[in-house]
Amino acid sequence: MQIATWNVNSVRTRITHVCDWLQANPEVDLLCLQETKVVDTDFPHTPFTELGYQTYIYGQKSYNGVAMIARSPLQDIQTGFASVLGEITDPSLDEQKRLITGKFGDVQIVNMYVPNGSEVGSEKYEYKLRWLKLLREYLQALLAKNSHVLICGDFNVAIADIDIYDPKGRENKVMSTDIEREALAEVLNLGFKDIFRKFESAGGYYSWWDYRSGGFQRNRGWRIDYHFLTEALYERATACAIDIEPRKLTQPSDHTPVIVTID
């Protein structure tokens, strides 16, 4: 099976790009979207259903939002932290629509849009750290029921210097501070591995490029979109690739798809 993740930066704005990409990549069984930026009642289901896909959504107006576009029905769809953990002590962490999970065969898929953090030391930065801490608790609960777990999405953290085109001064930049990396590492230490690095050890591979200053044309990017797999799935994975073609289109998302293949 193939699973892709793509921050589309507004699904309604990018609907043609997304549908064209799905038609050009029929081997993709599940596409996980982030930053759909639309309330559930306004989500554009029809273009996907006309192509034969199932849609599973969790959105809000203008910001955030996640969706799963599947060739075959998913099972046990749950949205937000509380759907898995029950009542949470900080309800504000579920106010933003950032998390959806479902079962695809024997695999638990978690699609997420991690908070950006805005500026180091800001209220949004502290929110991001609290969100990642609760994410660890959430994933522990899922792992207690299933060892075949894949988490994917826009993590808004470059986990290593090799994942930034120019890491100079990264210690003071949001998405690359030591505190953010440590917070994400605590999550990954539950048993998740970066599947892209199973197949590619070199630098120069990115999934996000700033719209400004010709970031994409100059390959001044960051790798912040990932598939992290538990050991049981990691061994079954046969490929992982970043498809930069959608980033070349007119009015593209600033992110591009990342695809993993699992036997």
Backbone as a ProteinNet text record, in pm:
[ID]
protein_1_A
[PRIMARY]
MQIATWNVNSVRTRITHVCDWLQANPEVDLLCLQETKVVDTDFPHTPFTELGYQTYIYGQKSYNGVAMIARSPLQDIQTGFASVLGEITDPSLDEQKRLITGKFGDVQIVNMYVPNGSEVGSEKYEYKLRWLKLLREYLQALLAKNSHVLICGDFNVAIADIDIYDPKGRENKVMSTDIEREALAEVLNLGFKDIFRKFESAGGYYSWWDYRSGGFQRNRGWRIDYHFLTEALYERATACAIDIEPRKLTQPSDHTPVIVTID
[TERTIARY]
83.7	0	87.4	32	100.9	18.8	87.3	24.7	101.7	30.2	93.2	45.1	132.4	96.1	124.8	36	51.3	-20.8	53.5	-5.8	-44.1	-173.5	-219.5	-246.1	-241.1	-255.7	-384.1	-495.4	-632.2	-673.5	-757.9	-801.1	-890.4	-967.8	-1052.9	-970.4	-869.2	-781.7	-704.5	-664.3	-576.9	-651.2	-783.6	-858.9	-820.5	-798	-759	-622.5	-528.2	-395.1	-404.2	-484.3	-492.4	-557.7	-666.5	-734.6	-649	-581.9	-491.7	-380	-330	-220.8	-269.4	-387.4	-441.8	-460.1	-507.1	-525.4	-392.1	-289.4	-156.4	-84.1	-136.5	-73.8	-178.2	-233.2	-342.2	-300.7	-169.3	-122	-131.7	-156.3	-170.9	-307	-303.9	-426.9	-489.8	-405.3	-453.8	-372.4	-441.6	-377.4	-421.8	-324.1	-351.1	-320.7	-420.3	-406.8	-401.4	-326	-322.7	-350	-386.7	-424.8	-533.7	-638.4	-750.7	-826	-825	-877.9	-1024.6	-1106.7	-1248.1	-1330.1	-1446.2	-1535.9	-1591.1	-1629.9	-1672.9	-1790.3	-1881.8	-1999.9	-1965.9	-1848.9	-1809.2	-1697.4	-1660	-1551.4	-1593	-1502.5	-1536.2	-1530.4	-1629.9	-1632.5	-1645.5	-1730.2	-1770.1	-1654.2	-1555	-1445.3	-1374	-1368.9	-1303.1	-1394	-1519.4	-1609.9	-1631.5	-1629.3	-1643.4	-1525	-1411.4	-1293.5	-1289.2	-1387.3	-1395.8	-1335.3	-1312.5	-1248.6	-1349.6	-1313.1	-1385.2	-1317.2	-1394.2	-1336.2	-1368.5	-1266.9	-1281.2	-1218.7	-1295	-1253.6	-1266.8	-1189.2	-1193.6	-1138.2	-1228.3	-1181.3	-1240.8	-1186.5	-1235.3	-1215.9	-1281.6	-1278.1	-1140.8	-1084.3	-966.3	-833.1	-834.7	-709.5	-710.9	-590.7	-573.1	-656.4	-704.8	-787.6	-707.4	-760.9	-697.7	-804.2	-759.5	-852	-777.5	-852.5	-797.5	-880.7	-814.3	-878.9	-837.4	-932.4	-898.6	-968.6	-896.8	-955.6	-1054.5	-1024.2	-1110.6	-1154	-1267	-1315.1	-1215.8	-1200.5	-1121.8	-1214.6	-1155.1	-1232.6	-1195.8	-1289.8	-1265.2	-1207.1	-1270.1	-1224.4	-1245.1	-1140	-1147.6	-1077	-1131	-1074.5	-1041.2	-928.1	-886.7	-829.8	-774.4	-714.5	-819.4	-926.9	-1024.4	-1094	-1102	-1168.2	-1095.5	-966.6	-885.2	-857.7	-830.8	-788.1	-903	-1020.9	-1128.1	-1107.7	-1160.7	-1148.2	-1001.4	-960.2	-821.4	-816.7	-704.3	-693.7	-683.7	-638.5	-625.8	-709.2	-838.7	-927.5	-884.9	-805.4	-761.6	-679.5	-620.1	-537.9	-622.7	-752.9	-844	-930.1	-913.8	-995.8	-957.2	-829.7	-782	-787.1	-838.5	-862.8	-734.8	-661.1	-527.5	-499.9	-593.5	-560.2	-676.3	-646.7	-746.7	-677.1	-744.5	-686.1	-791.7	-745.3	-832.6	-750.4	-816	-746.7	-759.4	-645.6	-638.4	-580.9	-668.1	-623.4	-580.1	-456.7	-406.3	-325.8	-323.4	-239	-322.4	-279.8	-340.3	-269	-342.1	-286.2	-325.9	-228.2	-254.1	-205.3	-296.6	-267.6	-274	-165.7	-162.6	-101	-144.6	-86.2	-39.6	88.5	146.6	150.1	119.3	125.8	262.3	260.6	385.1	468.9	405.6	479.4	508.5	491.6	504.6	643.1	669	798	844.2	975.4	1032	993.3	941	903.7	764.2	694.8	560	457.5	336.2	228.1	201	209.7	188.4	299.4	419.1	532	508	462.8	434.1	317.5	219.7	106.9	157.7	249.2	306.7	371.8	446.8	515.5	415.3	309.9	205.9	134.7	112.4	45.6	128.6	257.5	345.5	350.8	345.5	346.1	220.6	105.9	-18.3	-20.5	42.8	51.7	120	221.8	291.1	195.4	116.6	19.2	-84.7	-129	-226.5	-171.6	-48.2	10.9	38.3	72	87.8	-41.5	-152.8	-282.6	-309.6	-274.7	-294.3	-201.3	-77.4	20.6	-14.3	-88.2	-129.9	-225.5	-285.5	-381.9	-329.5	-225.6	-179.4	-32.9	50.2	193	221.2	121.9	137.5	77.1	159.3	112.4	201.2	138.3	207.5	154.4	244.7	204.5	264.5	182.8	231	169.7	228	173.9	281.3	237.7	327	359.7	484.2	525.2	582.9	608.6	660.8	784.8	864.8	994.8	1090.7	1205.8	1312.7	1393.7	1391.1	1446	1598.1	1663.8	1810.3	1856.6	1980.5	2033.4	2033.8	2050.5	2052.7	1918.6	1814.9	1681.4	1651.2	1752.7	1738.7	1843.8	1804.3	1899.5	2018.2	1994.2	2101.3	2072.3	2132.7	2100.7	2168.7	2245.7	2313.9	2212.1	2232.8	2142.9	2010.7	1999.5	1870.2	1826.4	1921	1886.7	1785.8	1779.9	1690	1572	1554.2	1446.3	1338.2	1213.8	1103.7	1108.6	1071.5	1074.5	1209.3	1308.3	1438.2	1510.6	1442.9	1508.2	1530.8	1627.1	1654.7	1533	1460.4	1343.9	1237.4	1212.1	1113.8	1160.9	1287.9	1341.3	1332.3	1361.7	1353.6	1209.1	1116.3	974.7	927	968.3	929.8	1003.6	1129.4	1205.5	1138.6	1080.4	1008.5	892	828.3	719.8	775.2	878.7	933.7	998.2	1044	1106.7	1009.1	882.8	785.5	808.2	889.3	920.6	899.7	901.6	879.7	1010.8	1018.3	1137.6	1101.7	1193.4	1179.3	1205.4	1098.8	1113.7	1189.9	1185.9	1258.9	1407.7	1460.5	1604.3	1644.1	1548.2	1581.5	1634.1	1589.5	1622.3	1710.9	1724	1803.7	1875.7	2009	2087	2141.4	2133.9	2193.6	2103.7	2163.2	2088.5	2032.1	1968.5	1914.6	1773.9	1712.1	1574.7	1481.8	1386.2	1297.2	1151.5	1060.5	917.1	843	910.9	850.6	951	903.6	985.3	902.8	959.9	891.6	854.9	736.3	695.4	787.9	845.8	925.8	1067.2	1126.4	1268.5	1305.8	1211.6	1243.7	1292.7	1230.2	1275.6	1280.7	1177	1174.9	1275.9	1280.5	1371.9	1517.8	1547.2	1684.2	1704.1	1600.7	1600	1640.6	1587.5	1609.1	1490.6	1493.4	1378.6	1407.1	1302.8	1308.4	1232.9	1278.3	1203.5	1129.6	1000.3	919.2	793.9	777.8	664.8	718.4	662.6	722.3	619.1	674.2	607.6	698.2	646.4	718.5	646	720.6	662	715.8	629.9	677.7	762.3	839.3	934.1	866.4	749.7	679.6	650.3	616	588.6	715.8	811.2	938.5	1003.1	997.4	1057.8	980.3	852.7	769.8	778.3	833.2	839.3	944.2	908.4	999.2	1044.1	981.7	1021.7	960	1026.5	970.8	1029.1	944.9	991.7	917.3	985.6	925.7	899.6	775.4	738.1	734.7	834.9	842.9	761.8	706.9	637.2	521.6	436.6	327.7	374.5	496	547.6	584.1	593.7	627.9	505.8	387.1	264.5	236.1	145.2	98.1	13.6	36.1	-33	-27.5	91.7	103.8	91.8	74.3	99.1	248.6	286.5	429.4	490.3	406.7	453.1	431.5	490.1	472.6	452	395.1	363.6	486.7	470.5	569.3	496.2	551.8	482	564.5	501	566.6	495.4	575	522.1	548.3	444.3	453.8	396.6	470.2	420.6	318.8
-119.4	0	124.6	233	361	462.9	536.7	640.9	769.9	876.9	1006.4	1109.1	1204.5	1317.9	1446	1545	1669.8	1783.3	1882.2	2005.8	2088.5	2100.9	2164.5	2314.4	2365.4	2509.7	2561.4	2500.4	2528.1	2428.6	2334.9	2230.5	2287.1	2389.6	2446.1	2522.2	2593	2663.1	2565	2452.8	2357.2	2233.3	2236	2115	2056.1	2139.2	2087.1	2021.2	2085	2025.7	1888.4	1880.6	1755.7	1645.4	1675.5	1573.7	1530.7	1625.2	1589.8	1499	1529.1	1447.6	1305.4	1293.4	1160.5	1080.1	1144.9	1074.9	1035.2	1115.3	1084.1	980.6	956.3	861.2	761.8	679.7	589.6	481.7	462	361.5	409.5	539.2	592	550.7	477.4	426.6	525.3	606.8	699.6	827.9	939.9	1071.2	1146	1182.5	1258.1	1405.6	1490	1632.7	1711.7	1820.9	1914.6	2056.4	2140.9	2280.2	2286.8	2210.2	2213.5	2346.8	2410.3	2546.1	2560	2463.4	2469.5	2394.9	2451.3	2382.1	2257.6	2161.1	2032.4	2046.2	2137.2	2151.2	2206.9	2269.2	2327.1	2248.9	2135.6	2057.8	2010.4	2018.6	1978.4	1826.9	1755.8	1609.6	1563.7	1630.3	1579.9	1550.2	1638.5	1605.9	1475.5	1443.7	1320.2	1198.8	1212	1097.6	1062.7	1163.2	1136	1056.5	1066.7	988.4	852.8	828	698.1	692.3	808.6	811.6	833.9	784.4	812.6	933.2	1018.4	1134.8	1133.3	1161.8	1169.2	1301.5	1384.4	1523.3	1571	1673.2	1737.4	1877.8	1975.1	2106	2222.2	2339.2	2463.8	2574.2	2685.6	2795.3	2862.4	2873.2	2956.5	2904.3	2815.2	2769.7	2617.9	2561.4	2422	2326.3	2219.5	2122.3	2008.8	1886.6	1766.7	1682.5	1601.3	1513.6	1390	1281.5	1157.3	1118.7	1103.4	1071.3	929	835.7	694	622.4	531.5	449.1	347.5	296.4	198.7	255.7	213.5	268	246.6	347.6	337	297.4	246.1	202.7	286.6	294.4	354.6	495.2	582	720.1	793	860.7	940.2	1073.3	1179.5	1312.1	1378.5	1447.9	1517	1423.6	1483.5	1404.8	1333.8	1404.5	1351.8	1226.1	1207.5	1088.6	960.8	972.9	858	859.7	978.3	989.5	1012.1	1044.8	1086.2	1232.6	1273.3	1413.4	1450.7	1564.8	1609.3	1731.8	1748.3	1855.2	1993.5	2001.8	2130.2	2125.4	2155.7	2146.8	2236.2	2339.2	2427.8	2353	2240.9	2163.9	2090	2084.1	2021.4	2124	2250.5	2353	2370.3	2352.3	2362	2223.5	2217.5	2088.5	2041.7	1953.9	1917.9	1767.9	1684.2	1543.9	1453.4	1354.6	1254.9	1120.4	1014.4	880.7	781.5	676.3	569.7	446.3	333.4	208	178.1	143.8	106.4	-34.5	-134	-271.6	-292.9	-342	-364.1	-245.8	-136.4	-22.1	93.1	143.1	263.2	384.3	467.2	585.8	708.7	790.1	915	1029.9	1116.4	1231.3	1357.2	1434.9	1550.1	1673.9	1786.1	1915.5	1978.1	1963.7	2013.5	2166.6	2233.6	2380	2431.9	2544.9	2604.2	2663.3	2733.8	2793.6	2941.5	2994.6	3137.7	3193.2	3229.6	3284.5	3215.7	3197.2	3133.6	3213.7	3143.4	3207.7	3266.6	3265.6	3322.2	3227.7	3278.4	3194.3	3077.3	3101.7	2995.3	2890.5	2933.5	2841.1	2748.3	2806.5	2726	2631.3	2676.3	2590.6	2470.1	2494.4	2386.1	2281.2	2325.4	2231.5	2151.6	2215.9	2144.2	2044.4	2084	1996.9	1871.3	1887.6	1772.5	1681.2	1739.6	1658.3	1571.8	1630.8	1552.9	1451.2	1484.7	1389.4	1261	1272.9	1153.5	1064.3	1125.7	1050.1	983	1056.2	1005.7	884	893.3	782.4	662.2	686.5	575	494.7	563.4	495.7	413.5	466.8	391.1	270.7	289.5	180.6	66.8	96.6	-8.1	-106.8	-65.4	-150	-204.8	-142.5	-180.7	-142.8	-237.4	-209.1	-159.8	-165.1	-118.9	21.2	120.3	258.8	344	424.4	521.1	659.4	751.5	889.9	974.6	1060.8	1141.2	1279.6	1369.7	1503.9	1609.4	1731	1845.9	1861.3	1829.3	1831.4	1966.2	2053.8	2186.7	2183.5	2079.2	2067.7	1999.8	2060.5	1993.9	1914.9	1783.3	1701.4	1696.5	1739.5	1740.6	1855.3	1897.6	2008.2	1975.7	1849.4	1808.6	1836.4	1857.9	1881.5	2029.9	2114.7	2258.6	2301.4	2380.8	2420.2	2496.6	2578.4	2653.5	2655.5	2563.4	2553.1	2656.9	2747.7	2848.7	2930.6	2938	3013.2	2945.8	2818.6	2749.9	2738.4	2748.2	2733.3	2837.3	2948.8	3057.3	3073.6	2978.6	2987.1	2884.2	2929.2	2836.7	2725.3	2607	2482.3	2411.2	2473.3	2406.1	2428.6	2482.4	2500.5	2365	2361.9	2237.3	2192.3	2287.8	2252.7	2183.1	2233.9	2170.2	2031.4	2020.7	1890.7	1789.6	1834.6	1744	1702	1794.7	1762.2	1658.3	1673.9	1575	1443.6	1451.6	1329.1	1246.1	1311.9	1239.8	1160.6	1216.6	1146.1	1027	1051.8	947.1	835.2	866.7	764.9	656.9	675	568.1	448.9	469.8	360	392.2	521.3	562.8	596.5	558.9	585	666.4	752.8	836.4	749.7	714.1	617.7	674.3	804.5	862.2	832.6	838.5	816.5	669.2	581.5	441.2	428.7	518.6	507.7	620.5	729.1	842.3	909.8	906.8	964.3	1103.1	1146.2	1273.6	1392.1	1510.2	1633.2	1682.8	1798.4	1858.5	1815.8	1734.6	1688.4	1760.4	1832.4	1912.4	1891.6	1931.1	1917	2049.6	2153.3	2286.4	2392.4	2487.4	2599.8	2726.8	2827	2955.1	3013.3	3073.4	3139.4	3256.3	3316.5	3436.6	3403.9	3500.6	3497.3	3378	3328.8	3218.6	3095.5	3066.2	2954.2	2822.4	2793.9	2665.9	2663.4	2769.4	2774.5	2761.8	2807.8	2801.5	2680.7	2600.1	2484.3	2523	2634.7	2679.6	2629.9	2501.9	2439.5	2378.9	2322.3	2249.7	2118.1	2014.2	1887.9	1881.5	1911.1	1913.2	1826.3	1761.1	1670.2	1527.6	1443.7	1312.2	1199.7	1079.6	955.7	892	873.6	802.5	670.4	559.9	426.4	350.6	268.8	177.6	68.3	-0.8	-100.4	-203.9	-249.6	-352.2	-304.5	-176.7	-121.2	-80.1	-30.7	15.1	-95.8	-216.4	-329.9	-364.7	-332.3	-362.9	-256.2	-139.8	-29.5	-57.1	-32.1	-59.4	66.6	180.6	305.3	423.8	539	665.2	775.3	861.1	963.4	1094	1203.4	1336.4	1373	1403.3	1438.7	1591	1649.3	1795.2	1853.6	1769.2	1820	1915.6	1885.3	1978.4	2117.3	2124.7	2256	2343.9	2284.9	2360	2423.5	2388.3	2434.5	2582	2638.6	2774.1	2774	2870.2	2880.6	2749	2699.1	2573.5	2594.2	2485.4	2487.4	2508.8	2559.5	2572.7	2439.9	2338.8	2203.2	2113.2	1994.5	1898.6	1758.7	1664.7	1533	1449.1	1368.3	1267.5	1133.7	1034.6	907	791.5	704.1	583.3	461.1	359.3	233.2	124	49.4	-55.2	-184.3	-292.9	-423.6	-477.6
0	0	0	-53.1	-52.7	24.9	110.3	190.9	167.7	140.5	115.1	216.3	246	330.1	254.2	270.1	193.8	266	306.5	356.7	234.3	209.1	85.2	99.4	223.2	243.5	177.3	214.5	167	59.4	99.3	5.8	-104.2	-74.6	-179.1	-282.9	-237.9	-332	-418.4	-359	-426.8	-477.1	-483.9	-515.9	-651.3	-751.5	-883.3	-876.6	-806.7	-791.5	-724.7	-618.8	-542.4	-625.3	-690.9	-772.2	-890.8	-953.9	-1064.1	-1014.8	-896	-840.9	-810.7	-754.7	-726.7	-855.3	-959.4	-1086.6	-1148.9	-1125.9	-1178.4	-1093.5	-972.1	-879.8	-828.6	-917.7	-878.7	-779.6	-763.7	-668.9	-524	-503.2	-367.3	-311.3	-201.4	-140	-42.6	18.8	120.9	114.8	105.1	105.7	230.7	313.3	435	409.5	428.4	401.9	532.2	529.1	641.1	590.3	684.3	655.4	547.7	570.3	476.6	482.9	599.1	616.2	576	615.6	580	685.2	720.1	812.9	744.1	823.8	768.3	671.2	700	613.8	475.6	462	333.3	264.6	319	258.5	118.3	20.6	-117	-138.1	-88.1	-101.1	-246.4	-321.6	-453.3	-548.1	-563.8	-655.6	-619.7	-490.5	-447.6	-467.5	-429.5	-444.1	-591.3	-678	-821.5	-875.8	-808.5	-847.4	-777	-690.7	-624.2	-486	-423	-291.6	-179.7	-61.1	62.1	128	193.9	260	409.1	489.2	634.4	677.8	747.4	764.7	909.4	940.5	1072.2	1052.5	1035	994	1070	1040.4	1096.5	993.5	1015	918.9	914.2	794.8	765.3	817.7	916.8	976.4	995.5	1006	1046.7	961.4	1020	949.4	889.5	903.5	848.6	779.3	684.1	611.3	564.7	545.9	492.8	370.9	257.1	130.3	94.1	98.7	91.8	-23.2	-86.8	-193.2	-136.3	-18	48.6	182.9	234.4	361.6	475.6	558.7	680.6	795.2	900.2	1016.3	1138.5	1231.3	1363.3	1354.4	1279.4	1267.7	1400.7	1446.5	1568.8	1544.4	1601.1	1579.9	1713.1	1714.7	1835.5	1940.5	2044.7	2153	2237.9	2270.7	2365.8	2316	2185.1	2131	2170.2	2197.5	2237.9	2387.8	2442	2581.6	2678.7	2627.2	2715.4	2752.7	2864.4	2905.6	2924.7	2867.7	2881.6	2971.7	3042.2	3142	3079.3	2954.3	2884.8	2756.7	2766.7	2649.7	2533.3	2559.8	2451.5	2347.1	2386.5	2292.9	2189.7	2212.6	2116.5	2043.1	2076	2010.6	1864.3	1834.2	1696.7	1632.6	1511.6	1446.3	1376.9	1444.2	1398.8	1392.6	1431.4	1453.3	1414.3	1329.1	1290.3	1274.9	1314.8	1302.8	1255.1	1190.2	1144.2	1112.4	1101.9	1070	921.6	864.4	723.3	719.5	707	723.9	867.5	885.9	1021.2	1072.9	998	1032.1	1088.4	1202.7	1259.8	1200.6	1127.2	1062.9	1144	1178.6	1248.9	1161.6	1124.6	1038.9	1124.2	1125.6	1215.4	1152.4	1205.2	1171.8	1302.7	1330.4	1455	1450.9	1561.4	1562.5	1517.9	1450.1	1400.9	1513.6	1604.2	1714.6	1699.1	1578.9	1551.1	1582.6	1706	1747	1874.4	1885.4	2004.1	2128.1	2228.1	2352.8	2355.2	2242	2235	2297.2	2314.5	2365.8	2271.8	2140.8	2043	2048.9	2080.7	2095.8	2215.2	2325.9	2444.4	2418.2	2340.8	2302	2223	2132.3	2051.7	2140.3	2239.8	2328.6	2411.4	2457.9	2532.5	2442.2	2318.1	2221.5	2197	2179.4	2156.2	2278.8	2396.2	2518.1	2525.5	2491.4	2493.1	2379.4	2268.3	2157	2202.2	2284.4	2333.6	2413.1	2498	2577.5	2486.9	2387	2289.6	2215	2168.7	2093.8	2182.9	2307.8	2401.5	2410.3	2413.5	2421.9	2296.6	2180.2	2056.1	2049.3	2091	2085.5	2180.5	2283.9	2377.2	2310.7	2198	2127.4	1995.3	1940	1806.2	1789.7	1749.7	1728.4	1587.3	1500.6	1362.6	1350.3	1382.2	1382.9	1293	1210.1	1124.3	1158.1	1189	1211.2	1099.8	1043.1	931.1	936.6	858.2	848.9	848.1	875.8	887.3	1035.1	1070.5	1210.7	1252.8	1158.6	1188.8	1277.6	1260.5	1327	1230.1	1208.2	1133.5	1235.1	1224.8	1332.8	1335.1	1228	1223	1133.8	1153.1	1072.6	924.1	890.4	749.5	681.3	761	707.4	684.9	696.2	674.7	573.1	475.1	370.2	427.9	531	596.6	745.9	821.3	963.4	1052.7	995.3	1075.8	1155.3	1284.3	1370.7	1398.9	1362.7	1375.7	1521.7	1616.7	1758.2	1804.6	1733.2	1772.5	1677.5	1587.2	1489.2	1520.5	1516.1	1538.7	1434.5	1474.4	1396.4	1404.5	1471.9	1479.1	1611	1711.2	1840	1906.9	1996	2067.8	2148.2	2203.9	2285.5	2201.3	2081.6	1993.2	1950.6	1915.9	1875.2	1988	2108.5	2223.1	2249.4	2232.4	2253.2	2152.5	2027	1926	1948	1990.5	2017.7	2127.1	2226.1	2331	2272.7	2172.7	2103.6	2025.7	1948.2	1862.1	1942.3	2062.6	2147.6	2193.6	2163.3	2189.6	2096.8	1993.3	1902.1	1755.7	1720.2	1581.8	1511.5	1383.8	1303.6	1179.3	1140.3	1020.8	898.1	826.9	718.2	599.1	578.2	464.7	476.6	597.2	617.1	608.3	597.8	569.2	427.2	339.8	197.8	145.8	220.8	172.8	289.3	286.6	396.3	365.1	240.5	199.4	233.3	234.4	252.9	120.9	125.3	3.8	-31.2	54.4	31.3	129	74.1	157	115.8	204.7	175.8	182.6	229.3	240	198.8	117.9	73.5	88.6	150.6	168.2	31.9	24.6	-99.5	-133.9	-31.7	-51.7	-99.5	-167.3	-205.4	-292.4	-371.8	-461.4	-389	-275.6	-194	-268.3	-345.6	-416.2	-529.8	-607.2	-721.3	-676.8	-557.8	-504.6	-412.4	-397.7	-307.1	-165	-121.3	16.6	100	130.7	194.5	330.3	387	513.9	494.4	559.5	561.4	694.1	689	810.8	798.5	683.6	660.8	660.6	745.7	769.5	773	755.8	795.5	901	1020.7	1125.9	1150.7	1149.6	1157.8	1277.8	1337.6	1440.2	1375.3	1455.8	1404.1	1314.6	1355.1	1277.3	1135.7	1121.1	988.5	916.2	992.4	934.3	852.4	903.4	832.8	706.5	702.1	584.8	476.4	509.1	412.5	305.7	180.9	68.8	-4	24.9	-41.6	30.9	17.7	64.5	-22.3	-75.3	-168.8	-148.3	-181	-182.7	-328.1	-359.5	-496.6	-509.4	-572.8	-581.3	-697.3	-783.1	-901.6	-868.3	-767.8	-738.4	-695.3	-642	-598.3	-717.9	-836.9	-957.7	-1024.2	-977.5	-1041.8	-1013.2	-1089.4	-1062.9	-936	-850.2	-721.7	-642.9	-616.7	-542.8	-392.6	-321.6	-177.9	-158.2	-41.8	-12.8	32.2	51.5	82.8	-38.9	-33.5	-142.6	-83.9	-158.4	-102	-67.6	36.2	75.4	78.2	8.7	-10.6	44.3	120.5	169.7	112.1	78.1	26.3	128.9	164.1	265.8	209.9	222.8	179.2	278.9
[MASK]
+++++++++++++++++++++++++++++++++++++++++++++++++++++++++++++++++++++++++++++++++++++++++++++++++++++++++++++++++++++++++++++++++++++++++++++++++++++++++++++++++++++++++++++++++++++++++++++++++++++++++++++++++++++++++++++++++++++++++++++++++++++++++++++++++++++++

